[in-house]
Amino acid sequence: MVYSAPTLTTGPRPSDSFYLRFGKRCFDFVFATAGLLLLLPFLVIIGLAVRLTSRGPMLFRHIRLGRFGAPFQMLKFRSMRVGSEKGSPLTAAGDPRITRLGVWLRRSKVDELPQLWNVVCGEMSLVGPRPEVPTFVAEYSQRQRQVLCIRPGITGPEIDVYEEQLLASREDKEAFYLKTVMPGKLERDLEYLQNVDFFSDIAILFQTFKKLLIRVHDPFKQGAHPPATSDRAL
């Protein structure tokens, strides 16, 4: 399938700083490469665990739109049963498609670690707006499409958004996502776009690690409701 890049018009754009033009990509490449090398034994163990606990490949590849609307295959450790990709691209807490191991992978965000390879390849950044599926990008307004001016990130400014928990109680999950969750995330992304610098990226990475430690050691209790903000960005 061929995807046409969305037209970018006037609106919030990142400042033309040295960091954005050169430093951010160098930072991404160095730290993503180091991360892959340091985490390689752990990644191998997780990959084997995925293969041994459910039928199917260890990695899940999904088309997302990156910088300037260019499609790429975003990598994740597979956390859902084979064939689940034919259903809704949205996943809510308690989704029966998620494997037992997948519940932990998604809560801890370990399933996102293969995206370090996307960063090394230049398709993603460590920090930036989370990449979206083409069908949802097609719903962006002209202003919202400005988030496509920079590479999408493994984590981003919407780190406080607990998307799966917010969607769990909604009957029409896609309508709620398109009308409420996605616009809220995009507003944060647009704010980030106007203030991209090294220190803001470091702050987001620090907050991400902090929240992940909390989520791993103090997981959500069954039926508990998270804060009024959501997370798909971690």
N, CA and C of each residue as an Amber inpcrd file, in Angstrom:
protein
   702
   0.8430000  -1.1940000   0.0000000   0.0000000   0.0000000   0.0000000
   0.8790000   1.2450000   0.0000000   0.5460000   2.2380000  -0.7910000
   1.3140000   3.4670000  -0.8900000   0.6310000   4.5550000  -0.0750000
   1.3950000   5.2500000   0.7710000   0.8620000   6.3290000   1.5900000
   1.4110000   7.6520000   1.0690000   0.5490000   8.6210000   0.9110000
   0.9900000   9.9400000   0.4810000   1.2970000  10.7820000   1.6990000
   2.3950000  11.4970000   1.6620000   2.7990000  12.3210000   2.7990000
   1.8290000  13.4770000   2.9720000   1.3620000  13.7160000   4.2040000
   0.4550000  14.8270000   4.4500000   1.1150000  16.1610000   4.1310000
   0.3410000  17.1070000   3.6250000   0.8510000  18.4300000   3.3070000
   1.0590000  19.2190000   4.5890000   2.2470000  19.7930000   4.7580000
   2.5490000  20.5990000   5.9270000   2.3490000  22.0650000   5.5830000
   1.5560000  22.7590000   6.3800000   1.2680000  24.1610000   6.1180000
   1.8120000  25.0120000   7.2480000   1.4530000  26.2740000   7.2460000
   1.9370000  27.1760000   8.2750000   1.3830000  26.7920000   9.6280000
   2.1090000  27.1210000  10.6500000   1.6860000  26.7800000  11.9920000
   2.9010000  26.6080000  12.8750000   2.7630000  26.0330000  14.0540000
   3.8980000  25.8410000  14.9500000   4.9740000  24.9900000  14.3000000
   6.1740000  25.4830000  14.2440000   7.2810000  24.7240000  13.6820000
   8.4500000  24.7740000  14.6340000   9.3030000  23.7550000  14.6170000
  10.4470000  23.7630000  15.5190000  11.4240000  24.8690000  15.1620000
  12.0720000  25.4260000  16.1790000  13.0510000  26.4750000  15.9310000
  14.2350000  25.8850000  15.1750000  14.8540000  26.6890000  14.3380000
  15.9670000  26.2250000  13.5170000  17.2570000  26.3280000  14.3190000
  17.3670000  25.4810000  15.3340000  18.5240000  25.5320000  16.2230000
  19.5780000  24.5230000  15.7850000  20.7830000  24.7020000  16.2960000
  21.8690000  23.7690000  15.9970000  21.5090000  22.3850000  16.5230000
  20.9140000  22.3460000  17.7100000  20.5470000  21.0570000  18.3050000
  19.5670000  20.3070000  17.4170000  18.5680000  21.0170000  16.8990000
  17.5560000  20.3470000  16.0800000  18.1270000  19.9130000  14.7380000
  19.0170000  20.7290000  14.1740000  19.5740000  20.4050000  12.8560000
  20.6380000  19.3260000  12.9120000  21.4480000  19.2930000  13.9830000
  22.5510000  18.3350000  14.0440000  22.6270000  17.5720000  15.3700000
  22.5030000  18.3030000  16.4780000  22.7410000  17.6980000  17.7890000
  21.7670000  16.6010000  18.1580000  20.4980000  16.7830000  17.8420000
  19.4830000  15.8010000  18.2370000  19.7250000  14.4540000  17.5670000
  20.0670000  14.4750000  16.2940000  20.3190000  13.2240000  15.5830000
  21.5740000  12.5470000  16.1120000  22.6220000  13.3190000  16.4110000
  23.8450000  12.7370000  16.9750000  23.5740000  12.1370000  18.3410000
  22.8180000  12.8530000  19.1630000  22.4440000  12.3690000  20.4930000
  21.6680000  11.0660000  20.3720000  20.6870000  11.0310000  19.4660000
  19.8820000   9.8350000  19.2550000  20.7420000   8.6440000  18.8450000
  21.6090000   8.8660000  17.8610000  22.3960000   7.7530000  17.3170000
  23.3390000   7.1770000  18.3680000  24.0330000   8.0460000  19.0860000
  25.0120000   7.5880000  20.0770000  24.3350000   6.8200000  21.2070000
  23.2630000   7.3950000  21.7610000  22.6370000   6.7710000  22.9280000
  21.7740000   5.5570000  22.5450000  21.1710000   5.5760000  21.3640000
  20.3960000   4.4110000  20.9300000  21.3250000   3.2370000  20.6370000
  22.4690000   3.5030000  20.0130000  23.4390000   2.4480000  19.7330000
  23.9960000   1.8750000  21.0280000  24.3470000   2.7700000  21.9640000
  24.8530000   2.3100000  23.2550000  23.7890000   1.4970000  23.9970000
  22.5540000   1.9600000  23.9100000  21.4620000   1.2480000  24.5670000
  21.2690000  -0.1510000  24.0130000  21.3280000  -0.2820000  22.7010000
  21.1800000  -1.5980000  22.0830000  22.2970000  -2.5490000  22.5060000
  23.5200000  -2.0450000  22.5400000  24.6590000  -2.8890000  22.9180000
  24.5770000  -3.3040000  24.3770000  24.2390000  -2.3640000  25.2550000
  24.1680000  -2.6680000  26.6800000  23.0050000  -3.6050000  27.0180000
  21.8990000  -3.4180000  26.2970000  20.6950000  -4.1870000  26.5960000
  20.5730000  -5.4690000  25.7840000  21.5510000  -5.7500000  24.9200000
  21.4420000  -6.8930000  24.0160000  21.1200000  -8.2080000  24.7280000
  21.8220000  -8.5670000  25.8160000  21.4650000  -9.8260000  26.4990000
  20.0230000  -9.8270000  27.0040000  19.5820000  -8.7000000  27.5670000
  18.2130000  -8.5920000  28.0720000  17.2110000  -8.7040000  26.9270000
  17.5110000  -8.0610000  25.7890000  16.6150000  -8.1140000  24.6400000
  16.4820000  -9.5360000  24.1050000  17.5880000 -10.2640000  24.1000000
  17.5580000 -11.6600000  23.6420000  16.6800000 -12.4940000  24.5600000
  16.8060000 -12.2970000  25.8690000  15.9970000 -13.0480000  26.8380000
  14.5160000 -12.7420000  26.6590000  14.1790000 -11.4600000  26.4930000
  12.7810000 -11.0760000  26.2950000  12.2380000 -11.6700000  24.9990000
  13.0530000 -11.6100000  23.9340000  12.6210000 -12.1720000  22.6640000
  12.3360000 -13.6640000  22.7620000  13.2080000 -14.3880000  23.4550000
  12.9980000 -15.8280000  23.6450000  11.7510000 -16.0900000  24.4890000
  11.5320000 -15.2490000  25.4980000  10.3500000 -15.4160000  26.3480000
   9.0710000 -15.2280000  25.5410000   9.0810000 -14.2620000  24.6390000
   7.9130000 -14.0360000  23.7890000   7.6390000 -15.2540000  22.9230000
   8.7080000 -15.8020000  22.3290000   8.5470000 -16.9650000  21.4510000
   8.0720000 -18.1990000  22.2150000   8.5590000 -18.3690000  23.4450000
   8.2640000 -19.5830000  24.2010000   6.8990000 -19.5490000  24.8930000
   6.3620000 -18.3550000  25.1070000   5.1040000 -18.2560000  25.8600000
   3.8680000 -18.0940000  24.9840000   4.0590000 -17.8480000  23.6910000
   2.9000000 -17.7520000  22.7920000   3.3490000 -17.9850000  21.3570000
   2.4480000 -18.4900000  20.5540000   2.7670000 -18.8020000  19.1630000
   2.9620000 -17.5260000  18.3540000   4.0250000 -17.4920000  17.5460000
   4.2530000 -16.3580000  16.6820000   5.6580000 -15.7840000  16.8160000
   5.9770000 -14.7500000  16.0210000   7.3040000 -14.1370000  16.0420000
   7.5410000 -13.3380000  17.3180000   8.8160000 -13.0620000  17.6120000
   9.1230000 -12.2810000  18.8070000   8.8640000 -10.7860000  18.5900000
   8.9710000 -10.3290000  17.3390000   8.7890000  -8.9140000  17.0470000
   7.4840000  -8.6610000  16.2930000   6.8950000  -7.5280000  16.5780000
   5.6980000  -7.0800000  15.8780000   6.0690000  -5.8360000  15.0880000
   5.7440000  -5.8310000  13.8100000   6.0400000  -4.6920000  12.9350000
   4.7320000  -4.0460000  12.5130000   4.6780000  -2.7280000  12.6490000
   3.4420000  -2.0330000  12.3130000   3.7680000  -0.7440000  11.5750000
   3.0150000  -0.4480000  10.5220000   3.2580000   0.7570000   9.7360000
   2.8120000   1.9960000  10.5140000   3.7240000   2.9400000  10.6710000
   3.4400000   4.2490000  11.2510000   3.9810000   5.3130000  10.2970000
   3.5240000   6.5350000  10.4880000   4.0280000   7.6380000   9.6760000
   5.0410000   8.4370000  10.4750000   6.2050000   8.6650000   9.8610000
   7.2860000   9.3640000  10.5220000   7.4390000  10.7990000  10.0390000
   8.6630000  11.2520000  10.0130000   8.9560000  12.6370000   9.6230000
   8.4700000  12.9060000   8.2020000   7.7790000  14.0110000   8.0300000
   7.2020000  14.4280000   6.7450000   6.1930000  13.4080000   6.2100000
   5.6450000  12.5810000   7.0840000   4.6310000  11.6260000   6.6750000
   5.1610000  10.3830000   5.9950000   6.4750000  10.1420000   6.0840000
   7.0550000   8.9510000   5.4530000   6.7060000   7.7000000   6.2650000
   6.1570000   6.6690000   5.6300000   5.8160000   5.4360000   6.3580000
   7.0580000   4.6300000   6.7150000   7.0280000   3.9750000   7.8570000
   8.1110000   3.0800000   8.2580000   7.5260000   1.9840000   9.1320000
   8.2840000   0.9150000   9.3120000   7.8520000  -0.1950000  10.1470000
   8.3700000  -0.0010000  11.5690000   7.4800000   0.3250000  12.4730000
   7.8580000   0.4880000  13.8700000   7.9310000  -0.8810000  14.5320000
   8.9900000  -1.1170000  15.2840000   9.2210000  -2.4200000  15.9080000
   8.7730000  -2.4310000  17.3640000   8.2400000  -3.5680000  17.7790000
   7.8970000  -3.8120000  19.1740000   8.0830000  -5.2980000  19.4590000
   8.3310000  -5.6290000  20.7250000   8.1880000  -7.0290000  21.0940000
   6.7020000  -7.3600000  21.0260000   6.3780000  -8.5060000  20.4580000
   4.9690000  -8.8680000  20.3030000   4.3370000  -9.1060000  21.6710000
   3.2730000  -8.3740000  21.9450000   2.5670000  -8.5040000  23.2230000
   1.1410000  -9.0180000  23.0350000   0.7550000  -9.2800000  21.7720000
  -0.6040000  -9.7370000  21.4860000  -0.5670000 -11.0310000  20.6830000
  -1.6710000 -11.7170000  20.6580000  -1.7480000 -12.9850000  19.9380000
  -1.6920000 -12.7590000  18.4330000  -1.1640000 -13.7240000  17.7200000
  -1.0520000 -13.6440000  16.2640000  -2.4410000 -13.4410000  15.6560000
  -2.5420000 -12.5100000  14.7180000  -3.8120000 -12.2130000  14.0730000
  -4.5410000 -11.0400000  14.6940000  -4.0560000 -10.5560000  15.8480000
  -4.7210000  -9.4440000  16.5330000  -4.6310000  -8.1450000  15.7500000
  -3.6120000  -8.0500000  14.8810000  -3.4410000  -6.8150000  14.1110000
  -4.5900000  -6.5620000  13.1450000  -5.4180000  -7.5980000  12.8930000
  -6.5680000  -7.4290000  11.9990000  -7.7020000  -6.6840000  12.6860000
  -7.6250000  -6.5610000  14.0030000  -8.6530000  -5.8390000  14.7390000
  -8.3270000  -4.3670000  14.8490000  -8.8830000  -3.7280000  15.8570000
  -8.6770000  -2.3030000  16.0660000  -7.2200000  -2.0020000  16.3960000
  -6.6650000  -0.8950000  15.8800000  -5.2960000  -0.5090000  16.2340000
  -5.2020000   0.0240000  17.6590000  -6.3490000   0.2650000  18.2850000
  -6.3730000   0.7550000  19.6610000  -6.4250000  -0.4270000  20.6270000
  -5.7040000  -0.2980000  21.7280000  -5.6770000  -1.3540000  22.7320000
  -6.0580000  -0.7670000  24.0810000  -7.0390000  -1.3600000  24.7280000
  -7.4760000  -0.9030000  26.0420000  -6.9950000  -1.8700000  27.1090000
  -6.9210000  -1.3950000  28.3380000  -6.5500000  -2.2640000  29.4450000
  -7.5330000  -3.4280000  29.5290000  -6.9970000  -4.6410000  29.7130000
  -7.8420000  -5.8160000  29.7770000  -8.2070000  -6.3990000  28.4310000
  -7.6130000  -5.8860000  27.3470000  -7.8920000  -6.3980000  26.0120000
  -7.5440000  -7.8880000  25.9560000  -8.4910000  -8.7500000  25.5700000
  -8.2240000 -10.2030000  25.5490000  -7.1860000 -10.6190000  24.5190000
  -6.8320000  -9.7290000  23.6070000  -5.8250000 -10.0560000  22.6080000
  -4.4140000 -10.0700000  23.1920000  -4.2260000  -9.4480000  24.3440000
  -2.9090000  -9.3380000  24.9610000  -2.5380000 -10.6500000  25.6570000
  -1.3200000 -11.1180000  25.4420000  -0.8500000 -12.3400000  26.0810000
  -0.5250000 -12.0710000  27.5580000  -0.3370000 -13.1360000  28.3290000
  -0.0080000 -12.9740000  29.7550000   1.3180000 -12.2340000  29.9150000
   2.3230000 -12.6180000  29.1240000   3.5940000 -11.9070000  29.1680000
   3.4250000 -10.4880000  28.6470000   2.5580000 -10.3390000  27.6540000
   2.3300000  -9.0330000  27.0500000   1.8080000  -7.9970000  28.0270000
   1.0430000  -8.4460000  29.0190000   0.5350000  -7.5140000  30.0350000
   1.7000000  -6.8230000  30.7270000   2.7180000  -7.5860000  31.1120000
   3.8880000  -7.0100000  31.7640000   4.7230000  -6.1890000  30.7860000
   4.8770000  -6.6930000  29.5730000   5.6660000  -5.9700000  28.5770000
   5.0880000  -4.5780000  28.3180000   3.7760000  -4.4910000  28.2310000
   3.1340000  -3.2130000  27.9330000   3.1480000  -2.2860000  29.1480000
   2.9360000  -2.8530000  30.3440000   2.9270000  -2.0200000  31.5310000
   4.3120000  -1.4240000  31.7880000   5.3500000  -2.2310000  31.5950000
   6.7220000  -1.7830000  31.8310000   7.3040000  -1.0410000  30.6330000
   6.6150000  -1.1100000  29.4800000   7.0580000  -0.5240000  28.2190000
   8.3080000  -1.1880000  27.6660000   8.6390000  -2.3690000  28.1600000
   9.7480000  -3.1360000  27.5960000   9.4570000  -3.4920000  26.1480000
   8.1780000  -3.6060000  25.7860000   7.8260000  -3.9310000  24.3990000
   8.2940000  -2.8720000  23.4190000   8.5870000  -1.6500000  23.9110000
   9.0050000  -0.5570000  23.0310000  10.5130000  -0.5530000  22.7480000
  11.2960000  -1.3360000  23.4910000  12.7510000  -1.2700000  23.3780000
  13.2990000  -1.5560000  21.9720000  12.6830000  -2.4450000  21.1700000
  13.1940000  -2.6430000  19.8090000  13.1900000  -1.3720000  18.9560000
  12.4430000  -0.3620000  19.3800000  12.4220000   0.8940000  18.6330000
  13.7530000   1.6380000  18.7030000  14.6520000   1.1880000  19.5800000
  16.0020000   1.7470000  19.5590000  16.6430000   1.5170000  18.1850000
  16.2770000   0.4060000  17.5400000  16.7820000   0.1490000  16.1830000
  16.1890000   1.1450000  15.1970000  14.9050000   1.4920000  15.3620000
  14.2970000   2.5300000  14.5270000  15.0340000   3.8550000  14.6910000
  15.4980000   4.1220000  15.9160000  16.2410000   5.3660000  16.1720000
  17.5920000   5.3220000  15.4640000  18.3030000   4.2160000  15.5890000
  19.6100000   4.0740000  14.9290000  19.4680000   4.2600000  13.4250000
  18.3780000   3.7470000  12.8540000  18.1540000   3.8370000  11.4020000
  17.6900000   5.2320000  10.9620000  17.4110000   6.1170000  11.9090000
  16.9910000   7.4590000  11.5590000  15.5050000   7.6200000  11.3200000
  14.7200000   6.5960000  11.6190000  13.2700000   6.6610000  11.4230000
  12.5610000   7.2900000  12.6260000  13.2060000   7.1850000  13.7960000
  12.6230000   7.7190000  15.0190000  13.6920000   8.4590000  15.8110000
  13.2450000   9.1340000  16.8500000  14.1230000   9.8210000  17.7880000
  13.8720000   9.2510000  19.1720000  14.7750000   9.4820000  20.1050000
  14.5200000   9.0610000  21.4770000  13.3360000   9.8270000  22.0540000
  13.2430000  11.1170000  21.7240000  12.1690000  11.9690000  22.2280000
  11.4860000  12.6700000  21.0620000  10.1730000  12.6450000  21.0530000
   9.4080000  13.3080000  20.0030000   7.9530000  12.8820000  20.0780000
   7.1160000  13.4140000  19.2300000   5.7130000  12.9700000  19.1960000
   5.6460000  11.4840000  18.8790000   4.7590000  10.7540000  19.5310000
   4.6360000   9.3400000  19.2420000   4.1080000   9.1350000  17.8250000
   4.6630000   8.1670000  17.0830000   4.2130000   7.9260000  15.7060000
   2.8100000   7.3390000  15.6870000   2.0260000   7.7600000  14.7180000
   0.6330000   7.3490000  14.6330000   0.3990000   6.5020000  13.3920000
  -0.6910000   5.7370000  13.4120000  -1.0530000   4.9200000  12.2510000
  -1.6230000   5.8290000  11.1600000  -1.4790000   5.4440000   9.8890000
  -1.9320000   6.3080000   8.7890000  -3.4060000   6.7030000   8.8670000
  -4.2660000   5.7740000   9.2890000  -5.7030000   6.0970000   9.3220000
  -6.0150000   7.2100000  10.3080000  -5.2730000   7.2980000  11.3920000
  -5.5050000   8.3610000  12.3650000  -4.8290000   9.6610000  11.9360000
  -3.6680000   9.5660000  11.2840000  -3.0090000  10.7690000  10.7710000
  -3.9020000  11.4610000   9.7400000  -4.6650000  10.6660000   9.0030000
  -5.5760000  11.2370000   8.0050000  -6.6280000  12.1400000   8.6480000
  -6.8470000  11.9920000   9.9600000  -7.8200000  12.8100000  10.6740000
  -7.2100000  14.0820000  11.2530000  -5.8790000  14.2540000  11.1260000
  -5.2280000  15.4550000  11.6470000  -5.7270000  16.6970000  10.9240000
  -5.8350000  17.7870000  11.6550000  -6.0910000  19.0860000  11.0210000
  -4.7780000  19.5720000  10.4200000  -4.8440000  20.6350000   9.6170000
  -3.6260000  21.1890000   9.0230000  -2.6450000  21.6200000  10.1120000
  -3.1660000  22.1890000  11.1690000  -2.2940000  22.6150000  12.2740000
  -1.6550000  21.4150000  12.9510000  -2.4240000  20.3750000  13.1960000
  -1.9030000  19.1940000  13.8810000  -0.8430000  18.4710000  13.0640000
  -0.8840000  18.6010000  11.7630000   0.0850000  17.9120000  10.9070000
   1.4950000  18.4700000  11.0600000   1.6410000  19.5960000  11.7610000
   2.9730000  20.1420000  11.9790000   3.8320000  19.2310000  12.8490000
   3.2080000  18.3090000  13.5980000   4.0070000  17.3890000  14.4100000
   4.8450000  16.4720000  13.5300000   4.5140000  16.3940000  12.2600000
   5.2710000  15.5480000  11.3260000   6.5450000  16.2340000  10.8350000
   6.8120000  17.4380000  11.3440000   8.0270000  18.1550000  10.9310000
   9.2910000  17.5410000  11.5310000   9.1380000  16.7930000  12.6090000
  10.3000000  16.1780000  13.2470000  10.0850000  14.6700000  13.3720000
  11.1580000  13.9580000  13.6720000  11.0530000  12.4970000  13.8150000
  10.2010000  12.1500000  15.0350000   9.3790000  11.1330000  14.9300000
   8.6030000  10.6800000  16.0930000   9.5290000  10.0520000  17.1200000
   9.0690000   9.9950000  18.3730000   9.9270000   9.5210000  19.4380000
   9.4620000   8.2410000  20.1060000  10.4020000   7.5570000  20.7800000
  10.0540000   6.4120000  21.6120000   9.2380000   6.8970000  22.8050000
   9.6140000   8.0470000  23.3290000   8.8380000   8.7110000  24.3690000
   8.6700000  10.1610000  23.9620000   7.7640000  10.8530000  24.6380000
   7.4970000  12.2180000  24.2200000   6.8390000  13.0390000  25.2990000
   6.3720000  14.2160000  24.9400000   5.7920000  15.1320000  25.9340000
   4.4960000  14.6350000  26.5450000   3.8450000  13.6490000  25.9380000
   2.5790000  13.1460000  26.4790000   2.8080000  11.9200000  27.3630000
   3.8890000  11.9520000  28.1670000   4.2320000  10.7970000  28.9900000
   3.2510000  10.5670000  30.1270000   2.3720000  11.5290000  30.4080000
   1.4060000  11.3670000  31.4930000   0.0710000  10.8050000  31.0150000
   0.0040000  10.3920000  29.7500000  -1.2710000   9.9520000  29.1900000
  -1.4070000   8.4330000  29.3000000  -2.3240000   7.9770000  30.1450000
  -2.5570000   6.5420000  30.3320000  -3.6910000   6.1010000  29.4100000
  -3.3540000   5.9960000  28.1420000  -4.3570000   5.7900000  27.0960000
  -5.1390000   4.4900000  27.2630000  -4.4450000   3.3950000  27.5340000
  -5.1320000   2.1040000  27.6000000  -6.1620000   2.0760000  28.7310000
  -5.8470000   2.7200000  29.8540000  -6.8040000   2.7690000  30.9530000
  -7.9840000   3.6850000  30.6270000  -7.7140000   4.7860000  29.9370000
  -8.7880000   5.7040000  29.5620000  -9.7690000   5.0500000  28.5920000
  -9.2530000   4.2220000  27.6890000 -10.0970000   3.6020000  26.6780000
 -10.8970000   2.4140000  27.2190000 -10.4280000   1.8350000  28.3280000
 -11.0150000   0.5840000  28.8230000 -12.5150000   0.6950000  29.0930000
 -12.9650000   1.8390000  29.5860000 -14.3760000   1.9760000  29.9750000
 -15.2480000   2.5950000  28.8750000 -14.6670000   2.8250000  27.7040000
 -15.4140000   3.4850000  26.6250000 -16.0170000   2.4710000  25.6710000
 -17.2790000   2.6250000  25.3750000 -17.9460000   1.7040000  24.4590000
 -17.4390000   1.8980000  23.0370000 -17.3780000   3.1620000  22.5840000
 -16.8490000   3.4710000  21.2510000 -15.4410000   4.0310000  21.4450000
 -14.4770000   3.1240000  21.5120000 -13.1070000   3.5130000  21.8230000
 -12.4950000   4.4010000  20.7500000 -12.7520000   4.0900000  19.4830000
 -12.1490000   4.8700000  18.4120000 -12.6790000   6.2990000  18.4010000
 -13.9690000   6.4780000  18.6130000 -14.5470000   7.8240000  18.6370000
 -13.9740000   8.6330000  19.7950000 -13.8400000   7.9980000  20.9700000
 -13.2850000   8.6960000  22.1270000 -11.8290000   9.0650000  21.8940000
 -11.0880000   8.1510000  21.2560000  -9.6820000   8.4230000  20.9730000
  -9.5430000   9.6080000  20.0140000 -10.3170000   9.5940000  18.9300000
 -10.2080000  10.6370000  17.9150000 -10.6830000  12.0020000  18.4080000
 -11.6880000  12.0210000  19.2710000 -12.2740000  13.2860000  19.7060000
 -11.6450000  13.8510000  20.9730000 -11.0640000  12.9680000  21.8040000
 -10.5710000  13.4320000  23.0950000  -9.0830000  13.1570000  23.3190000
  -8.6890000  11.8880000  23.2240000  -7.3220000  11.5200000  23.5670000
  -6.3210000  12.0600000  22.5540000  -6.5320000  11.7960000  21.2790000
  -5.5780000  12.2140000  20.2570000  -5.3990000  13.7300000  20.1950000
  -6.4760000  14.5420000  20.2020000  -6.2790000  15.9940000  20.1910000
  -5.4890000  16.4890000  21.4030000  -5.7270000  15.8850000  22.5890000
  -4.9870000  16.2900000  23.7780000  -3.5070000  15.9960000  23.6470000
  -3.1700000  14.8260000  23.1160000  -1.7650000  14.4700000  22.9220000
  -1.1070000  15.3870000  21.9010000  -1.8230000  15.6880000  20.8430000
  -1.2590000  16.5280000  19.7900000  -0.9970000  17.9510000  20.2710000
  -1.8210000  18.4600000  21.1860000  -1.5740000  19.7860000  21.7320000
  -0.2550000  19.8100000  22.4910000   0.0180000  18.7680000  23.2380000
   1.2960000  18.6830000  23.9480000   2.4560000  18.5740000  22.9660000
   2.2410000  17.8040000  21.8980000   3.2840000  17.6630000  20.8800000
   3.5870000  19.0000000  20.2120000   2.5550000  19.7860000  19.9350000
   2.7450000  21.0830000  19.2880000   3.4860000  22.0560000  20.2080000
   3.2210000  21.9780000  21.5010000   3.9550000  22.8010000  22.4560000
   5.4230000  22.4030000  22.4810000   5.6630000  21.0890000  22.4690000
   7.0440000  20.5890000  22.4430000   7.7630000  21.0590000  21.1850000
   7.0420000  21.0710000  20.0840000   7.6210000  21.4290000  18.7930000
   8.2420000  22.8230000  18.8070000   7.6750000  23.7160000  19.5900000
   8.1550000  25.0970000  19.6330000   9.3030000  25.2830000  20.6200000
   9.6150000  24.2380000  21.3930000  10.6540000  24.3730000  22.4160000
  11.5800000  23.1650000  22.4380000  11.9460000  22.6940000  21.2530000
  12.8250000  21.5260000  21.1760000  14.2460000  21.9440000  21.5190000
  14.7850000  21.3990000  22.5850000  16.1910000  21.6260000  22.9040000
  16.7230000  20.4520000  23.7180000  18.0180000  20.4310000  23.9290000
  18.6750000  19.3130000  24.6030000  18.1220000  19.1110000  26.0090000
  17.9360000  20.1930000  26.7440000  17.5230000  20.0800000  28.1410000
  16.0740000  19.6060000  28.2670000  15.2110000  20.0140000  27.3320000
  13.8260000  19.5250000  27.3800000  13.7810000  18.0310000  27.0720000
  14.6240000  17.5740000  26.1500000  14.6770000  16.1440000  25.8430000
  15.1890000  15.3370000  27.0310000  16.2250000  15.8500000  27.6940000
  16.7560000  15.1730000  28.8750000  15.6960000  15.1010000  29.9670000
  14.9450000  16.1900000  30.1480000  13.8980000  16.2210000  31.1710000
  12.8150000  15.1870000  30.8790000  12.4250000  15.0600000  29.6180000
  11.3970000  14.0750000  29.2430000  11.9120000  12.6560000  29.4520000
  13.1700000  12.4040000  29.0890000  13.7410000  11.0730000  29.3000000
  13.8020000  10.7390000  30.7900000  14.1800000  11.7150000  31.6110000
  14.2390000  11.5000000  33.0570000  12.8510000  11.1750000  33.6140000
  11.8500000  11.9520000  33.2000000  10.4880000  11.7090000  33.6630000
   9.9720000  10.3420000  33.2030000  10.3700000   9.9400000  32.0000000
   9.9650000   8.6370000  31.4760000  10.5190000   7.5080000  32.3340000
  11.8350000   7.5510000  32.6320000  12.4450000   6.5130000  33.4580000
  11.8060000   6.4860000  34.8530000  11.5380000   7.6620000  35.3990000
  10.9300000   7.7530000  36.7200000   9.5580000   7.0900000  36.7370000
   8.7470000   7.3840000  35.7330000   7.3960000   6.8290000  35.6680000
   7.4180000   5.3220000  35.3960000   8.3880000   4.8790000  34.6020000
   8.4880000   3.4480000  34.3330000   8.8370000   2.6760000  35.5970000
   9.7240000   3.2180000  36.4190000  10.0820000   2.5570000  37.6650000
   8.8670000   2.4440000  38.5800000   8.0520000   3.5000000  38.6010000
   6.8410000   3.4800000  39.4130000   5.8650000   2.4340000  38.8980000
   5.7260000   2.3610000  37.5700000   4.7570000   1.4350000  36.9810000
   5.1870000  -0.0110000  37.1550000   6.4900000  -0.2760000  37.1420000
   6.9750000  -1.6500000  37.3080000   6.8290000  -2.1070000  38.7520000
   7.1440000  -1.2300000  39.7000000   7.1390000  -1.6210000  41.1120000
   5.7990000  -1.4000000  41.8080000   4.9510000  -0.5750000  41.2190000
   3.6460000  -0.3190000  41.8200000   2.5910000  -0.3720000  40.7290000
   2.3720000  -1.5700000  40.1200000   1.4590000  -1.6890000  38.9890000
   0.0350000  -1.3530000  39.3590000  -0.7560000  -0.9950000  38.3260000
  -2.1580000  -0.6750000  38.5580000  -2.8970000  -1.8800000  39.1180000
  -3.7120000  -1.6460000  40.1270000  -4.5410000  -2.7060000  40.6690000
  -5.7210000  -2.9470000  39.7470000  -6.2360000  -4.1530000  39.7720000
  -7.3630000  -4.5100000  38.9170000  -8.5350000  -3.5730000  39.2040000
  -8.9880000  -2.8870000  38.1680000 -10.1420000  -2.0190000  38.2970000
  -9.8160000  -0.6280000  38.7660000  -8.5350000  -0.3640000  39.0890000
  -8.1800000   0.9680000  39.5620000  -8.1770000   1.9470000  38.4150000
  -8.4600000   3.1990000  38.7170000  -8.4820000   4.2270000  37.6960000
  -7.2690000   5.1180000  37.8370000  -6.5140000   5.3510000  36.7380000
  -5.3290000   6.1880000  36.7860000  -5.7100000   7.6510000  36.8260000
  -4.7120000   8.5400000  36.8670000  -4.9930000   9.9590000  36.8050000
  -5.7230000  10.3150000  35.5250000  -6.2670000  11.5040000  35.4430000
  -7.1040000  11.9100000  34.3200000  -6.3250000  12.1110000  33.0500000
  -5.0250000  11.9390000  33.0820000  -4.2240000  12.0180000  31.8720000
  -3.8560000  10.6130000  31.4360000  -3.2670000  10.3690000  30.2680000
  -3.0730000   9.0000000  29.7910000  -1.6560000   8.6920000  29.3600000
  -1.3640000   7.4690000  28.9310000  -0.0230000   7.1710000  28.4190000
   0.0200000   6.1410000  27.3280000   0.4590000   6.5890000  26.2220000
   0.8280000   5.7000000  25.1690000   2.2280000   6.1090000  24.7830000
   2.6960000   7.1990000  25.3170000   3.9360000   7.7870000  24.8970000
   5.1540000   7.2290000  25.5600000   5.0300000   6.4780000  26.5860000
   6.2090000   5.9950000  27.2520000   6.9450000   4.9950000  26.3810000
